[in-house]
């Protein structure tokens, strides 16, 4: 129950609803008990038992005779007020029953009404926290996780907690109150019969508990398998062009079928075991009920210690206690199933972010002097990608990083933005270590344009506005102009209000990249990071994008990661990397004159 205790912490802001639910359920339980008590005078009227009673006011003899006292007092009241008119007595009793039943159901509804707001509020908060935690975790966290698994935790796992949470709230707030009030009512009628019935109830509960032992383990496997095939679906949709191009539909189809087959077997096992709770508890309940009828019948017919008009309501109370007992047993099954989902949700919520802001993090609002990499070493796993790397980037200059794949170029961009932290050495802005700056202010000073144009299923203007949410239409237009994007935008059906589709799939590669540049231009940061921004484009698109980049980089500090060397000839400093080490640096003409590594790279690309 440790995971559900943590989930229940989310109920604190909604404690008023919990209090109201408890109050309404107390009244529900009281009127539920009274609905059986009022049967006693009804049966007396029907069987004529009240006609043989003396018209004297009954005396209260203690709690164990409370039922008999209430019954006798009602008879005394009826004889004094109504007399021997049996029809009038019957109508009064029926009216009383009707009032009690109506009040019982009103309080039942009010109890559910209150708990609904609590339950849905908790679910909303869990979803919001899961989403916020997911987007706050470092990039490294997601390199080890499947997207589908994350989606399964926010989707199906939260739904599972929804149903389990409802069950546990009923378990805590409704059913125990019902059981307590019912037991008190049963004791008021007959202590002997009540003790007899509770000899058998724990035995039944023990048998039900045995059936649910392996439920959590099976549920955990089911949720993991669901995460796997959701991840496979996400990968299939993302890579559909490649799958079709390589005629790999059957390969992925087989993977998906094998996963859903495993899921089917696990679900069959899980649901059959879960559904076993209801019939088993029903059978055990009826067995207890039958034994009760046998023993109680002997007390009525042989010992004559309980009148028939009291025994029948007692049976009603006994049956009334079976219903919440059954729901408790069923809830225990559901909770064990949902516990696995709660564990998976909390695994995300309780993940510590190694890159979170320090306690006294500095909020830096401007960039004034330089970026400095000082003896930086970094590794993703075992092997170092950067080794003792040192470099200064003065304000207003452009530095290009070149080298073969795996030389550490993109890693530097990930480190300066603090998507990852260095293993050794330091990176500083204006002499302040980036680890001491708040992540929000650090990224606020930077604009990023990557090789893959990340766009969202929204309008052109909303995608550009991501860089500045309160931007005016004029500012958006100016940013698009600088990015050479306005010319194609004005040709779109709704111009800036045109929806560009999932991932911007209604646009060409060059158009998508120019929107990404417009987004960065609108943000207007002092530092610009360009990670192979033109490498995926054709020659014509590259020229348009390169012109846009040059406009954007003017008078800015720029860190350019380049694959196509023709795009960085005007850089103030070109740094050539090999296996994470600087082997050359200087201007374009200087490096060509050296006839070293840079010269070889340029020659190879020229020959291509």
Secondary structure, DSSP 8 states (H G I E B T S, - for coil): -HHHHHHHGGGGGGHHHHHHHHHHHHHHHHHHHHHHHHHHHHHHHHHTGGGGS-SS------GGGHHHHHHHHHHHHHHHHTTT-HHHHHHHHHHHHHHHHHHHHHHHHHHHHHHHHHHHHHHHHHHHHHHHHHHHS-HHHHHSS-HHHHHHHHTHHHHHHHHHHHHHHIIIIIIHHHHHHHHHHHHHH-HHHHHHHHHHHHHHHHHHHHHTTTHHHHHHHHHHHHHHHHHHHHHHHHTHHHHHHTT-HHHHHHHHHHHHHHHHHHHHHHHHHHHHHHHHHHHHHHHHHHHHHHHHHHIIIII--S-HHHHHHHHHHHHHHHHHHHHHHHHHHHHHHHHHHHHHHHHHHT---TT---TT-B------SEEEEEEEEEESSSSEEEEEEEEEEETT-EEEEE-STTSSHHHHHHHHTTSS--SEEEEEETTEEGGGB-HHHHHHTEEEEESS----SSBHHHHHGGG-TT--HHHHHHHHHHTT-HHHHTTSTTGGG-B--GGGTTS-HHHHHHHHHHHHHHHT-SEEEEESTTTTS-HHHHHHHHHHHHHHHTTSEEEEE-SSGGG-TT-SEEEEEETTEEEEEE-HHHHHHHTSHHHHHHHHHHH-
